[in-house]
Amino acid sequence: MQGPAAIPVAAITILTIRGPRRPQRCIIRYSFAVGRALGVGAATPTARAGGALHELSIAQEIYRASRAAVAGHGSGRLERVTVAVGELSAVEPDLLVFAWQALTQGGPDAAAALEVEWRPARQFCAACDADRPRSPGSWLRLCPQCGAPLAVSGGDELDVLQVTFLPDEAAGERGGAHG
């Protein structure tokens, strides 16, 4: 009996292309080296930001990319997809999970879980060489210690970290013997 297979971390990346105020579009892309190793091409479907279907369109692209990654290893049923969602990515984790459940409901991957790892943004003072704590949703312009401008780093992630699936042979054994 074969257990779940996991596709390596960073096999699939969702790039955020930023506009002047917030991310404008998300593009799912396989890295060429990993994509070729998985037997899939460099797909670039887009999910435009804005509107009520923002998280649903992102969930659809995560699902398509995950299925393509599984297809690169034969066939099987998704068990778990882990994604990193940054505070500045303009994606609500709860809505993304809800959209995933609605998308996979009634299909072969209905039991597949979407796990979201939250990535907060950091504020850093280069002059003091220190992170400056802040309350969620609040931003400091200047360092309270030295008055230097603070830089923001991280928090813009929207990455598929890992895709775990059950190969068809193991899926058939787990579902019961036929014969």
FENGI-V876756 format. One record per run of one state. SS is the DSSP state (hx for helix, st for strand, lp for the rest). FROM is the first residue (numbers start at 1). TO is the last residue. If there is no record, write none. Layout:
ss from to
SS FROM TO
SS FROM TO
//
This chain:
ss from to
lp 1 4
st 5 7
lp 8 11
st 12 18
lp 19 22
st 23 30
lp 31 31
hx 32 38
lp 39 45
st 46 48
lp 49 53
hx 54 71
lp 72 75
st 76 86
lp 87 92
hx 93 104
lp 105 112
st 113 119
lp 120 121
st 122 125
lp 126 129
st 130 131
lp 132 141
st 142 142
lp 143 148
st 149 149
lp 150 150
st 151 153
lp 154 157
st 158 167
hx 168 174
lp 175 179
//
